[in-house]
Amino acid sequence: MLGPIIIAIIIVIAIPVSLMLTGLLVSAAFSWSLTTDAEARNEGSEFIDLNT
């Protein structure tokens, strides 16, 4: 009787939370990477100062 309850908890709570956290980490890494790249490509531009 305990097995189906544990499986239901994993399906309802653990999997969605782990997917959200994985998406959070991937999007944070992607955003950091793109920001660093944009700042490196446009170094010395006046638009960098206006953006902060």
mmJSON file of the N, C-alpha and C atoms, coordinates in Angstrom:
{"data_MODEL":{"atom_site":{
"group_PDB":["ATOM","ATOM","ATOM","ATOM","ATOM","ATOM","ATOM","ATOM","ATOM","ATOM","ATOM","ATOM","ATOM","ATOM","ATOM","ATOM","ATOM","ATOM","ATOM","ATOM","ATOM","ATOM","ATOM","ATOM","ATOM","ATOM","ATOM","ATOM","ATOM","ATOM","ATOM","ATOM","ATOM","ATOM","ATOM","ATOM","ATOM","ATOM","ATOM","ATOM","ATOM","ATOM","ATOM","ATOM","ATOM","ATOM","ATOM","ATOM","ATOM","ATOM","ATOM","ATOM","ATOM","ATOM","ATOM","ATOM","ATOM","ATOM","ATOM","ATOM","ATOM","ATOM","ATOM","ATOM","ATOM","ATOM","ATOM","ATOM","ATOM","ATOM","ATOM","ATOM","ATOM","ATOM","ATOM","ATOM","ATOM","ATOM","ATOM","ATOM","ATOM","ATOM","ATOM","ATOM","ATOM","ATOM","ATOM","ATOM","ATOM","ATOM","ATOM","ATOM","ATOM","ATOM","ATOM","ATOM","ATOM","ATOM","ATOM","ATOM","ATOM","ATOM","ATOM","ATOM","ATOM","ATOM","ATOM","ATOM","ATOM","ATOM","ATOM","ATOM","ATOM","ATOM","ATOM","ATOM","ATOM","ATOM","ATOM","ATOM","ATOM","ATOM","ATOM","ATOM","ATOM","ATOM","ATOM","ATOM","ATOM","ATOM","ATOM","ATOM","ATOM","ATOM","ATOM","ATOM","ATOM","ATOM","ATOM","ATOM","ATOM","ATOM","ATOM","ATOM","ATOM","ATOM","ATOM","ATOM","ATOM","ATOM","ATOM","ATOM","ATOM","ATOM","ATOM","ATOM"],
"id":[1,2,3,4,5,6,7,8,9,10,11,12,13,14,15,16,17,18,19,20,21,22,23,24,25,26,27,28,29,30,31,32,33,34,35,36,37,38,39,40,41,42,43,44,45,46,47,48,49,50,51,52,53,54,55,56,57,58,59,60,61,62,63,64,65,66,67,68,69,70,71,72,73,74,75,76,77,78,79,80,81,82,83,84,85,86,87,88,89,90,91,92,93,94,95,96,97,98,99,100,101,102,103,104,105,106,107,108,109,110,111,112,113,114,115,116,117,118,119,120,121,122,123,124,125,126,127,128,129,130,131,132,133,134,135,136,137,138,139,140,141,142,143,144,145,146,147,148,149,150,151,152,153,154,155,156],
"type_symbol":["N","C","C","N","C","C","N","C","C","N","C","C","N","C","C","N","C","C","N","C","C","N","C","C","N","C","C","N","C","C","N","C","C","N","C","C","N","C","C","N","C","C","N","C","C","N","C","C","N","C","C","N","C","C","N","C","C","N","C","C","N","C","C","N","C","C","N","C","C","N","C","C","N","C","C","N","C","C","N","C","C","N","C","C","N","C","C","N","C","C","N","C","C","N","C","C","N","C","C","N","C","C","N","C","C","N","C","C","N","C","C","N","C","C","N","C","C","N","C","C","N","C","C","N","C","C","N","C","C","N","C","C","N","C","C","N","C","C","N","C","C","N","C","C","N","C","C","N","C","C","N","C","C","N","C","C"],
"label_atom_id":["N","CA","C","N","CA","C","N","CA","C","N","CA","C","N","CA","C","N","CA","C","N","CA","C","N","CA","C","N","CA","C","N","CA","C","N","CA","C","N","CA","C","N","CA","C","N","CA","C","N","CA","C","N","CA","C","N","CA","C","N","CA","C","N","CA","C","N","CA","C","N","CA","C","N","CA","C","N","CA","C","N","CA","C","N","CA","C","N","CA","C","N","CA","C","N","CA","C","N","CA","C","N","CA","C","N","CA","C","N","CA","C","N","CA","C","N","CA","C","N","CA","C","N","CA","C","N","CA","C","N","CA","C","N","CA","C","N","CA","C","N","CA","C","N","CA","C","N","CA","C","N","CA","C","N","CA","C","N","CA","C","N","CA","C","N","CA","C","N","CA","C","N","CA","C","N","CA","C","N","CA","C"],
"label_alt_id":[null,null,null,null,null,null,null,null,null,null,null,null,null,null,null,null,null,null,null,null,null,null,null,null,null,null,null,null,null,null,null,null,null,null,null,null,null,null,null,null,null,null,null,null,null,null,null,null,null,null,null,null,null,null,null,null,null,null,null,null,null,null,null,null,null,null,null,null,null,null,null,null,null,null,null,null,null,null,null,null,null,null,null,null,null,null,null,null,null,null,null,null,null,null,null,null,null,null,null,null,null,null,null,null,null,null,null,null,null,null,null,null,null,null,null,null,null,null,null,null,null,null,null,null,null,null,null,null,null,null,null,null,null,null,null,null,null,null,null,null,null,null,null,null,null,null,null,null,null,null,null,null,null,null,null,null],
"label_comp_id":["MET","MET","MET","LEU","LEU","LEU","GLY","GLY","GLY","PRO","PRO","PRO","ILE","ILE","ILE","ILE","ILE","ILE","ILE","ILE","ILE","ALA","ALA","ALA","ILE","ILE","ILE","ILE","ILE","ILE","ILE","ILE","ILE","VAL","VAL","VAL","ILE","ILE","ILE","ALA","ALA","ALA","ILE","ILE","ILE","PRO","PRO","PRO","VAL","VAL","VAL","SER","SER","SER","LEU","LEU","LEU","MET","MET","MET","LEU","LEU","LEU","THR","THR","THR","GLY","GLY","GLY","LEU","LEU","LEU","LEU","LEU","LEU","VAL","VAL","VAL","SER","SER","SER","ALA","ALA","ALA","ALA","ALA","ALA","PHE","PHE","PHE","SER","SER","SER","TRP","TRP","TRP","SER","SER","SER","LEU","LEU","LEU","THR","THR","THR","THR","THR","THR","ASP","ASP","ASP","ALA","ALA","ALA","GLU","GLU","GLU","ALA","ALA","ALA","ARG","ARG","ARG","ASN","ASN","ASN","GLU","GLU","GLU","GLY","GLY","GLY","SER","SER","SER","GLU","GLU","GLU","PHE","PHE","PHE","ILE","ILE","ILE","ASP","ASP","ASP","LEU","LEU","LEU","ASN","ASN","ASN","THR","THR","THR"],
"label_asym_id":["A","A","A","A","A","A","A","A","A","A","A","A","A","A","A","A","A","A","A","A","A","A","A","A","A","A","A","A","A","A","A","A","A","A","A","A","A","A","A","A","A","A","A","A","A","A","A","A","A","A","A","A","A","A","A","A","A","A","A","A","A","A","A","A","A","A","A","A","A","A","A","A","A","A","A","A","A","A","A","A","A","A","A","A","A","A","A","A","A","A","A","A","A","A","A","A","A","A","A","A","A","A","A","A","A","A","A","A","A","A","A","A","A","A","A","A","A","A","A","A","A","A","A","A","A","A","A","A","A","A","A","A","A","A","A","A","A","A","A","A","A","A","A","A","A","A","A","A","A","A","A","A","A","A","A","A"],
"label_entity_id":["1","1","1","1","1","1","1","1","1","1","1","1","1","1","1","1","1","1","1","1","1","1","1","1","1","1","1","1","1","1","1","1","1","1","1","1","1","1","1","1","1","1","1","1","1","1","1","1","1","1","1","1","1","1","1","1","1","1","1","1","1","1","1","1","1","1","1","1","1","1","1","1","1","1","1","1","1","1","1","1","1","1","1","1","1","1","1","1","1","1","1","1","1","1","1","1","1","1","1","1","1","1","1","1","1","1","1","1","1","1","1","1","1","1","1","1","1","1","1","1","1","1","1","1","1","1","1","1","1","1","1","1","1","1","1","1","1","1","1","1","1","1","1","1","1","1","1","1","1","1","1","1","1","1","1","1"],
"label_seq_id":[1,1,1,2,2,2,3,3,3,4,4,4,5,5,5,6,6,6,7,7,7,8,8,8,9,9,9,10,10,10,11,11,11,12,12,12,13,13,13,14,14,14,15,15,15,16,16,16,17,17,17,18,18,18,19,19,19,20,20,20,21,21,21,22,22,22,23,23,23,24,24,24,25,25,25,26,26,26,27,27,27,28,28,28,29,29,29,30,30,30,31,31,31,32,32,32,33,33,33,34,34,34,35,35,35,36,36,36,37,37,37,38,38,38,39,39,39,40,40,40,41,41,41,42,42,42,43,43,43,44,44,44,45,45,45,46,46,46,47,47,47,48,48,48,49,49,49,50,50,50,51,51,51,52,52,52],
"pdbx_PDB_ins_code":[null,null,null,null,null,null,null,null,null,null,null,null,null,null,null,null,null,null,null,null,null,null,null,null,null,null,null,null,null,null,null,null,null,null,null,null,null,null,null,null,null,null,null,null,null,null,null,null,null,null,null,null,null,null,null,null,null,null,null,null,null,null,null,null,null,null,null,null,null,null,null,null,null,null,null,null,null,null,null,null,null,null,null,null,null,null,null,null,null,null,null,null,null,null,null,null,null,null,null,null,null,null,null,null,null,null,null,null,null,null,null,null,null,null,null,null,null,null,null,null,null,null,null,null,null,null,null,null,null,null,null,null,null,null,null,null,null,null,null,null,null,null,null,null,null,null,null,null,null,null,null,null,null,null,null,null],
"Cartn_x":[0.819,0.0,0.857,2.047,2.91,3.554,3.773,4.425,3.691,2.379,1.65,1.628,1.614,1.618,2.953,4.043,5.365,5.504,5.015,5.071,4.23,3.061,2.207,2.885,3.543,4.247,5.383,6.11,7.2,6.662,5.569,5.008,4.435,3.781,3.097,4.038,5.028,5.866,7.293,7.961,9.398,9.737,9.036,9.36,9.105,7.938,7.743,8.741,9.052,10.0,11.381,11.81,13.13,13.174,12.099,12.07,12.132,11.429,11.475,12.861,13.498,14.835,15.858,15.706,16.602,16.415,15.179,14.914,15.463,15.376,15.923,17.431,18.114,19.571,19.999,19.298,19.64,19.403,18.284,18.002,18.954,19.367,20.33,21.689,22.121,23.403,23.355,22.249,22.091,22.079,21.369,21.308,22.676,23.397,24.728,25.657,25.579,26.441,26.16,24.892,24.541,24.892,24.733,25.088,26.589,27.368,28.821,29.257,28.659,28.994,28.628,27.458,27.02,27.921,28.32,29.208,30.581,31.056,32.366,32.323,31.251,31.141,30.968,30.325,30.006,30.803,31.977,32.798,33.151,32.997,33.275,32.077,30.973,29.771,29.059,28.421,27.675,26.413,25.932,24.702,24.88,26.087,26.354,26.145,26.576,26.41,24.938,24.188,22.764,21.949,22.47,21.735,21.8,22.736,22.897,22.232],
"Cartn_y":[-1.204,0.0,1.261,1.165,2.338,2.659,1.643,1.836,2.803,2.594,3.529,4.961,5.135,6.482,7.162,6.427,6.992,7.34,6.481,6.758,7.979,8.115,9.284,10.566,10.525,11.712,12.087,11.091,11.359,11.977,11.432,11.943,13.349,13.608,14.888,15.984,15.646,16.673,16.666,15.536,15.499,15.789,15.19,15.383,16.822,17.413,18.813,19.783,19.58,20.473,20.339,19.119,18.932,19.507,19.404,20.013,21.532,22.117,23.574,24.05,23.334,23.729,23.567,22.526,22.34,23.471,23.84,24.957,26.266,26.454,27.651,27.73,26.622,26.608,26.804,26.158,26.302,27.734,28.326,29.695,30.699,30.468,31.36,31.282,30.075,29.911,30.522,30.333,30.888,32.41,32.986,34.44,35.016,34.389,34.854,34.795,33.722,33.543,34.612,34.856,35.848,37.269,37.575,38.891,39.123,38.129,38.241,38.423,37.663,37.761,39.136,39.631,40.937,42.059,41.971,43.002,42.938,41.745,41.605,42.099,41.83,42.258,43.762,44.373,45.795,46.638,46.2,46.94,48.319,49.326,50.687,51.393,50.698,51.298,52.134,53.185,54.036,53.353,52.347,51.691,50.83,50.354,49.575,50.455,51.694,52.596,52.951,53.051,53.391,52.217,51.017,49.825,49.527,50.093,49.766,50.764],
"Cartn_z":[0.0,0.0,0.0,0.52,0.598,-0.745,-1.577,-2.873,-3.797,-4.02,-4.904,-4.383,-3.072,-2.499,-2.784,-2.625,-2.902,-4.381,-5.26,-6.699,-7.041,-6.432,-6.684,-6.223,-5.078,-4.581,-5.524,-6.011,-6.946,-8.231,-8.744,-10.003,-9.827,-8.72,-8.523,-8.036,-7.219,-6.601,-7.129,-7.075,-7.349,-8.803,-9.73,-11.151,-11.605,-11.32,-11.736,-11.098,-9.82,-9.153,-9.771,-10.046,-10.651,-12.062,-12.809,-14.144,-14.071,-13.11,-12.962,-12.544,-11.635,-11.201,-12.324,-13.113,-14.257,-15.257,-15.528,-16.429,-15.899,-14.592,-13.967,-14.163,-13.933,-14.078,-15.53,-16.457,-17.877,-18.34,-17.957,-18.387,-17.751,-16.514,-15.871,-16.559,-16.883,-17.575,-18.968,-19.666,-21.01,-20.969,-20.004,-19.861,-19.524,-18.6,-18.232,-19.431,-20.185,-21.35,-22.409,-22.681,-23.695,-23.251,-21.96,-21.455,-21.571,-21.185,-21.278,-22.725,-23.621,-25.044,-25.603,-25.245,-25.748,-25.235,-23.975,-23.438,-24.097,-24.393,-25.038,-26.487,-27.184,-28.591,-28.734,-27.752,-27.855,-26.871,-26.535,-25.586,-26.155,-25.339,-25.768,-26.375,-26.511,-27.083,-26.018,-26.454,-25.515,-25.014,-25.72,-25.324,-24.07,-23.822,-22.619,-21.38,-21.418,-20.277,-20.066,-21.137,-20.998,-20.476,-20.623,-20.244,-18.753,-18.025,-16.608,-15.705],
"occupancy":[1.0,1.0,1.0,1.0,1.0,1.0,1.0,1.0,1.0,1.0,1.0,1.0,1.0,1.0,1.0,1.0,1.0,1.0,1.0,1.0,1.0,1.0,1.0,1.0,1.0,1.0,1.0,1.0,1.0,1.0,1.0,1.0,1.0,1.0,1.0,1.0,1.0,1.0,1.0,1.0,1.0,1.0,1.0,1.0,1.0,1.0,1.0,1.0,1.0,1.0,1.0,1.0,1.0,1.0,1.0,1.0,1.0,1.0,1.0,1.0,1.0,1.0,1.0,1.0,1.0,1.0,1.0,1.0,1.0,1.0,1.0,1.0,1.0,1.0,1.0,1.0,1.0,1.0,1.0,1.0,1.0,1.0,1.0,1.0,1.0,1.0,1.0,1.0,1.0,1.0,1.0,1.0,1.0,1.0,1.0,1.0,1.0,1.0,1.0,1.0,1.0,1.0,1.0,1.0,1.0,1.0,1.0,1.0,1.0,1.0,1.0,1.0,1.0,1.0,1.0,1.0,1.0,1.0,1.0,1.0,1.0,1.0,1.0,1.0,1.0,1.0,1.0,1.0,1.0,1.0,1.0,1.0,1.0,1.0,1.0,1.0,1.0,1.0,1.0,1.0,1.0,1.0,1.0,1.0,1.0,1.0,1.0,1.0,1.0,1.0,1.0,1.0,1.0,1.0,1.0,1.0],
"B_iso_or_equiv":[0.0,0.0,0.0,0.0,0.0,0.0,0.0,0.0,0.0,0.0,0.0,0.0,0.0,0.0,0.0,0.0,0.0,0.0,0.0,0.0,0.0,0.0,0.0,0.0,0.0,0.0,0.0,0.0,0.0,0.0,0.0,0.0,0.0,0.0,0.0,0.0,0.0,0.0,0.0,0.0,0.0,0.0,0.0,0.0,0.0,0.0,0.0,0.0,0.0,0.0,0.0,0.0,0.0,0.0,0.0,0.0,0.0,0.0,0.0,0.0,0.0,0.0,0.0,0.0,0.0,0.0,0.0,0.0,0.0,0.0,0.0,0.0,0.0,0.0,0.0,0.0,0.0,0.0,0.0,0.0,0.0,0.0,0.0,0.0,0.0,0.0,0.0,0.0,0.0,0.0,0.0,0.0,0.0,0.0,0.0,0.0,0.0,0.0,0.0,0.0,0.0,0.0,0.0,0.0,0.0,0.0,0.0,0.0,0.0,0.0,0.0,0.0,0.0,0.0,0.0,0.0,0.0,0.0,0.0,0.0,0.0,0.0,0.0,0.0,0.0,0.0,0.0,0.0,0.0,0.0,0.0,0.0,0.0,0.0,0.0,0.0,0.0,0.0,0.0,0.0,0.0,0.0,0.0,0.0,0.0,0.0,0.0,0.0,0.0,0.0,0.0,0.0,0.0,0.0,0.0,0.0],
"pdbx_formal_charge":[null,null,null,null,null,null,null,null,null,null,null,null,null,null,null,null,null,null,null,null,null,null,null,null,null,null,null,null,null,null,null,null,null,null,null,null,null,null,null,null,null,null,null,null,null,null,null,null,null,null,null,null,null,null,null,null,null,null,null,null,null,null,null,null,null,null,null,null,null,null,null,null,null,null,null,null,null,null,null,null,null,null,null,null,null,null,null,null,null,null,null,null,null,null,null,null,null,null,null,null,null,null,null,null,null,null,null,null,null,null,null,null,null,null,null,null,null,null,null,null,null,null,null,null,null,null,null,null,null,null,null,null,null,null,null,null,null,null,null,null,null,null,null,null,null,null,null,null,null,null,null,null,null,null,null,null],
"auth_seq_id":[1,1,1,2,2,2,3,3,3,4,4,4,5,5,5,6,6,6,7,7,7,8,8,8,9,9,9,10,10,10,11,11,11,12,12,12,13,13,13,14,14,14,15,15,15,16,16,16,17,17,17,18,18,18,19,19,19,20,20,20,21,21,21,22,22,22,23,23,23,24,24,24,25,25,25,26,26,26,27,27,27,28,28,28,29,29,29,30,30,30,31,31,31,32,32,32,33,33,33,34,34,34,35,35,35,36,36,36,37,37,37,38,38,38,39,39,39,40,40,40,41,41,41,42,42,42,43,43,43,44,44,44,45,45,45,46,46,46,47,47,47,48,48,48,49,49,49,50,50,50,51,51,51,52,52,52],
"auth_comp_id":["MET","MET","MET","LEU","LEU","LEU","GLY","GLY","GLY","PRO","PRO","PRO","ILE","ILE","ILE","ILE","ILE","ILE","ILE","ILE","ILE","ALA","ALA","ALA","ILE","ILE","ILE","ILE","ILE","ILE","ILE","ILE","ILE","VAL","VAL","VAL","ILE","ILE","ILE","ALA","ALA","ALA","ILE","ILE","ILE","PRO","PRO","PRO","VAL","VAL","VAL","SER","SER","SER","LEU","LEU","LEU","MET","MET","MET","LEU","LEU","LEU","THR","THR","THR","GLY","GLY","GLY","LEU","LEU","LEU","LEU","LEU","LEU","VAL","VAL","VAL","SER","SER","SER","ALA","ALA","ALA","ALA","ALA","ALA","PHE","PHE","PHE","SER","SER","SER","TRP","TRP","TRP","SER","SER","SER","LEU","LEU","LEU","THR","THR","THR","THR","THR","THR","ASP","ASP","ASP","ALA","ALA","ALA","GLU","GLU","GLU","ALA","ALA","ALA","ARG","ARG","ARG","ASN","ASN","ASN","GLU","GLU","GLU","GLY","GLY","GLY","SER","SER","SER","GLU","GLU","GLU","PHE","PHE","PHE","ILE","ILE","ILE","ASP","ASP","ASP","LEU","LEU","LEU","ASN","ASN","ASN","THR","THR","THR"],
"auth_asym_id":["A","A","A","A","A","A","A","A","A","A","A","A","A","A","A","A","A","A","A","A","A","A","A","A","A","A","A","A","A","A","A","A","A","A","A","A","A","A","A","A","A","A","A","A","A","A","A","A","A","A","A","A","A","A","A","A","A","A","A","A","A","A","A","A","A","A","A","A","A","A","A","A","A","A","A","A","A","A","A","A","A","A","A","A","A","A","A","A","A","A","A","A","A","A","A","A","A","A","A","A","A","A","A","A","A","A","A","A","A","A","A","A","A","A","A","A","A","A","A","A","A","A","A","A","A","A","A","A","A","A","A","A","A","A","A","A","A","A","A","A","A","A","A","A","A","A","A","A","A","A","A","A","A","A","A","A"],
"auth_atom_id":["N","CA","C","N","CA","C","N","CA","C","N","CA","C","N","CA","C","N","CA","C","N","CA","C","N","CA","C","N","CA","C","N","CA","C","N","CA","C","N","CA","C","N","CA","C","N","CA","C","N","CA","C","N","CA","C","N","CA","C","N","CA","C","N","CA","C","N","CA","C","N","CA","C","N","CA","C","N","CA","C","N","CA","C","N","CA","C","N","CA","C","N","CA","C","N","CA","C","N","CA","C","N","CA","C","N","CA","C","N","CA","C","N","CA","C","N","CA","C","N","CA","C","N","CA","C","N","CA","C","N","CA","C","N","CA","C","N","CA","C","N","CA","C","N","CA","C","N","CA","C","N","CA","C","N","CA","C","N","CA","C","N","CA","C","N","CA","C","N","CA","C","N","CA","C","N","CA","C","N","CA","C"],
"pdbx_PDB_model_num":[1,1,1,1,1,1,1,1,1,1,1,1,1,1,1,1,1,1,1,1,1,1,1,1,1,1,1,1,1,1,1,1,1,1,1,1,1,1,1,1,1,1,1,1,1,1,1,1,1,1,1,1,1,1,1,1,1,1,1,1,1,1,1,1,1,1,1,1,1,1,1,1,1,1,1,1,1,1,1,1,1,1,1,1,1,1,1,1,1,1,1,1,1,1,1,1,1,1,1,1,1,1,1,1,1,1,1,1,1,1,1,1,1,1,1,1,1,1,1,1,1,1,1,1,1,1,1,1,1,1,1,1,1,1,1,1,1,1,1,1,1,1,1,1,1,1,1,1,1,1,1,1,1,1,1,1]
}}}
